[in-house]
Amino acid sequence: MAHLAAFPDSLAAVKGHIDTILASLRDKDISVRRRALDLLYSMCDRDNARVIVGELLNYLQVADYNIREEMVLKIAILGEKHAADMSWYVDTILQLIQHAGDHVSDEVWYRVVQIVCNNEDLQEYAARICLRTLSEPICHETALKVGGYILGEFGHLITEEPNSTSVDQLSTLYTKFRIASHPTRALLLNTFFKYANLFPELRDEVINILSIYSCAIDVELQQRAGEYLAILHCGDTELLATGCEEMPPFPERR
């Protein structure tokens, strides 16, 4: 069937067996499960992407550890390649991170950030859904990276919405910040610095946070916090605005 799916003339016939193929994801034999995964990947198109990706996301929660990384990559590729609208793609990647964040490579979350930055119509929605994800009691650290970056760039687009004010956003991020790894904290310091520029009401609180981490043992945290504090204290608003400019669109990948 995998061979047949490669030919347009026979693909429609293979699609007629999608329920059987989905059921094969739970076969006792791992080789059958792998074949089913490969076949679903081959036969996925814009018409059935939501069904197939949805089933793969559900199965991912109980899938064998040794095929999760492969599944994550396939879901990410299918989500981007066959998305009828990009808001569904953002939802898919955030679900993917929540279900199997340990297997989501940096390239996957880099890509969703690139797509959001390059699609103006998607930015407000992405900021809203990221804040909602981070407001959950438990969220994966990779989701925190995605949310921190996107809120730092586009959080100002949702401040008029309930529970999405600048104070709410900073509070949500800082709650997760304290239990994050050093590289993730470094990324979030960028977000806090941008908040100090965008939202004058947060400036004092951001300065307090930066003051704490300007003495951090981790050199990266210490340097970022120290440099951001220096810019905030120097009183040069033009320098601050330049340093906090929105990131330019990423060059499209072929």
N, C-alpha and C positions, 0 to 999 in steps of 0.2 A: 504493500500500500504506500510505503514511503517513496518507492520508485515511481509509482503511478502518480503520486501527488506532484511530482516534478514536471508532469506534462499537462498543459492547459486543457487538453481534450478530455482527460480522465479525472481532473481535479474535482469536478462537480460530483462524480460518482463516489469519490472518496469522502467528500463532505457529508454524504448521506449516512455515513457510519460514525458520525462524530460522537454519539452517545456511547457506542461500544469502545471507541478509542479513549474517551474520558474515563470510562470504567476501568480500562487497562492500566491507568495510573496507580490503581490500588491492587494490582495483581501481586501474588506472592513472590513471583520471580522478578528480581531487580532488573534483569536484562529486558524483560517485557516492559517494565516501567520506563526504562531508558528509551526503548524503541517508541513507546507511546508519546513520550515527551518530544522526541525528534520529529515524529509524524505531525503532532499538533503544531510544532514550530513551522514545519514546511507548508501546512495547509492553511495557516492563519492568513486572513486578509481583512480588509476594512469591514466586510459584511459580518464576519463572525469573531472579530477581535475581542469585543466586550465579553462574549461568552467564554472564549478560550482563555483569555487573560484572567477573567474572574475565577474560573475553575482552577487555573494554575496557582492563583493567590490563595485560594482555599486549601488546595493540596499542599502548598508550601509549608503550612503550619504543622503538618504531620509527615512531611517527606523525609526520606533517609538523609542523614547528615552528609553523606558523601556525594549526593547529587544536588544539594541545595545551592551551591555556588553556581553550578551550571544553570539551574532553574532561574536564579536571580538574574543572571545575564540575559537569558532568553526572554524573560518577562520584560525587562527594561528595553530591550531592542524592539520587541513586538509592540510595546506601549507607545514608543516614539514613532515607529514606522507606520503603524496602522491607526493612529489616533484620528478620529473624525473631528474632535475638537481638543485643544491642548489642555483645557481644564481637566478633562478626563485623564490625560497623561500625568498631570501633577498629582491628582488623587491616587493614581495607580502607583507612582513611585513612592509616595508617602506611606501607602499601605504596605508596599514592598519593604520599606525600611522598618516599619513597625513589626512586621512578621518575621523578618530575617535580616535585621540590620547588621549583624556580625559578618554576613556574607556579601554585603553590598560594598563594592569597591569604591574608591574615591572617584573613579571615572564616572560612575553612575550618578553620584550626587553633583559632581561638577557639571554634568550635562544638563540636569534639570535646572540648575542655576543659570547656565548659558541660555537655555530656551526661554526662561522667564525674563531675563534681562533683554533679550532680543525681540520679545513680543509685548508691546505696550499694552495691548488689550488684556493680557494675562496677568499683569503685575498686581492689580488690586485683588483679584481672586486669589492669587498665590499667597499674598500677604495674609489675607483673611484665613485661608485654610491652614497655613503654617502656624499662625497664632493659636488657632483652635487645637491643633495637634499638640503644641507645646503646653497648652493649658491642661492637658490630661495628666492625671497623677503620675503616670509612668510614660516616658517617651525615650526612644533610643537616642544615643548620643549623635548618631549621624543625622537624625531628624533635627536635633538641636543645631547642628552645623548649617543645614539647609535653611532652617527657620531664622537663625541668627543673621545669615547673609542677606536673605530676602527682606527681612524686617528692617535691617539697617539701610537698605536701599529704598524700600517701598512702603515701610510701615506708616509713613505720613499719609498714605492714601486712604487709610481705614480709621483714622483717629476719631471720626465723627460717629462711628458705629458703637453700639453698646458693648461695654467691657473690652474696648479696643483703644482706649485713650493712650497717650504717651506714657502716663504713669502705669497703666495696666501692662503695657508691653515691656517696660523696663522691669517691673516687678516679676512678671512671668519668666523673663530671660534670666534675671539674677537668681531666682529660686533654683533654676537648673544649673546655672553657672557654678555654683558652689560645690557641686558634686561631679563636675566635668573634668576631663583630662586637661593637662596644660596646653596642648595644641588647640583644643576647642576653646578654652578660656582666652587664649590669645586672639582667636577669631572674634569672639564676643566683645573683647575690649574695643575692636574696631567699630562694632555696632554701637556700643555705649558712647564712644567718641562722636560718632555721627549724630546720635541723639542729642548730645550737648550742643551741637550746632543747630539742629532742626528745632529743638524744643527748649527754649530758655528756662522753662519751669523745671527742667531736669538737670540743669547745669551743675548746681551745687551737689546734688546726689551723685552725679557722675564723677565729679572731682573727688568726692569722698571715696568712691570705689577705686579710682585710679591712684589715690594717695596710699591706700592699703597695699596695692599690688606694685607700687613703685619700689617697695622693699622686699618683693617676693624673692625666694631662693632661685626660682627658675629665671634664667637670664632673659629669655624671650619675653616673658611677662613683665619683668622689671624694666626692660628697655622700652617696650611699647608704652607702658603706663607712664614712665618718666618723660618720654617724648611728647605724649599727648597732654600731659599736665603742663609741660613747658609752653606748648602752643596755646592752651587755654588761659594760662596766666600772663602771657605776654601782651594780651589785649589787642592783637592785630587781627581784626575781624576778617580782613581780606585773605590773610594767610589761612585762617580757620576755614573759611568758605571754600578756598581752593583745595585744601587738604581733604575736605568732606564732600567734594563734588561726586555726583552720581557716577558709577562706573559706566564707561562707554560700552556700546554693544560689542559682543564678541564677534570675531570674524567667523563666518559660516564655515563649518567643516564639510568637506566633500565626502 
